[in-house]
Amino acid sequence: MRQQLLAGICLIVGISSFAQTIRETDFIEGVKRNHPLLSIGKIQPQVGQAILLKAKGNFDPKFFGNLNQKYFDGKQYYSNSDFGIKYPTYLGLTLKTGMESNRGSYLDPQAKTPAGGLFYGGISANLGQGLLIDARRAELRNATLQVKSSQEEQRLQINQLLYQAGYAYWDWFLAKHSVTILTEAYDVAVQRFVAVKTTANLGDRAFIDTVEAGLQVQNRLSLLRDAEANLQERTNVLKTYLWDDNLVVGSLSLEASPEPSANITPSNSLIAWNDTLVINHPYLKINAFKLDMLNVDRKLKSDRLKPFVELNYNLLNEPVNYNPFSDLDINDYKWGVSIAMPLFLRKERGDLALAGLKIQETEAGILNLQAQLSMKIKNAIIDLNNSVVQWQIYQQTMDDSKQLLEAEKNMFENGESSLFLINMRELSYIQSQLKLLEWKAKNQQFRYAFGFATATLF
C-alpha cells in the first residue's frame, strides 16, 4: 500500500497542451494590425496636417470685388466697381492687382477713371510691425511644429497601447499556467486522500491521517478556485485586445493557451543606464516643440512693440484692347503710407511679459520632466535587471525543492518519514513553481515597462 501512496505523491512538471496556442509575437502583431485605438492614433498626424493646411490657407490668393451704384430721379448718380486679386506672400508682402471702373453724373472727381477702366497692380509692405513676423507667418510656423508634435503624440499612444496589451498577455500567461500547476497539485492531493483512506480502511494507517490528507485537498481546491477566477478575469482583459479585420472584438476560449512556460527565457541580460534613453523621448520632444511655439509667440509679441508702418504702391494704366500692360508708364502710380502706434504700449508690453513667463514655466517643466523620465527609466532598468536575478534564484529554488521532495519520498518509502513531511516538501515545491512562473511573467512585463518608459515598444 505504501507503493500505491508513493505513486500519488508526484507533480507533473510539464505544461499540458491546449487546442489553441497564442504566441506573444502573434498576439502583439494582431494588436498592431487591428486594434481600433491604432486608428485613433493615426488621427493625430492627420490633425497636424489639417492644422498646417489651415495655416497655409492664410497665404491663398483671394479674389475681391465691389460694386456700388446709385440711381435717383431718373439719373445715375454713380457706378463704382473694383475687382481684383490679392496674394499674400510668405515674405510678408502682399501683391495686389485689379481693375477699377467708376462713372456717373455726380462722381467724386478723384474717383474718375478712363472709359475703359483703370488697371492697377502693386504691392503693400509692412516696414515696422510685421516686417519680420506677423500673425499669419507665426501661425504657419506653429502649424509646422504641430505636425512634428502630433507624430510624437502618435508614438506615445501606440507605445501605451502595446504596453497595456503586453502586460495583459503576461498576466494571462501567469494565470493560465498557475491554474495548470494548481490543478495538478489538486489531483495529486485527491489521489493521496484516496490512497490514505484505502490504507486506513485496511487497518494499515490511522484514520487521523485521512484528516491530514483531506485538509490538503481542501486547501488546494481553494487555491485552485481562486486561480480559476483570476484566469477568467485575465482572459476577459485579454479579449479586449483581440480584434479581427472588421474591427469586431474577438473571442478567446478558456482552453486557449499562451506559450509554454518552459520555452520562456529571460528577455534581457543586465542593462545599464545611458543618457540616450531619455534624450530622444517623445515627451521631451513634444515639450520642446511647445517651447518652440512659445518662442514664436514671444517674437510675435515683441514685434508688436514696433510702430505699424504700411507702405502701399500701385502702378496705374489704362488698358488698350483689354491689355492692361499696353502703354505702361512708371510715372502713372498711386502710393500711400499708414502709421499707427500706441503711446504707452501697455497692452503690448504686458503680452510680451506673459509670453516670457510662459517660456520660463515651460523650461522649468521640461527640466522636471527630464528628471522624472530619467527616474522612471532607471527604475525600469532596476526592475528588469532584478527580475533576471530573481528568475535565476527561483529556478534554483524549484530545482532544489524538487530534489528535496524526491529525497523525502525515498525516506518515506523506507519508513523514515511521514505524510506530513511529504506534504510540506510538496507544498514547498508547488510554491517554488508558482514563484518561478511569477518571475517569468514579471520579467516579460518589466521588459514592456522598460519599453514603455523609453517609448521604444514599436
Summary of the structure (lengths in Angstrom):
residues: 458
radius of gyration: 40.1
end to end distance: 59.6
largest distance: 135.4
contacts: 1366
relative contact order: 0.14
helix: 60%
strand: 15%
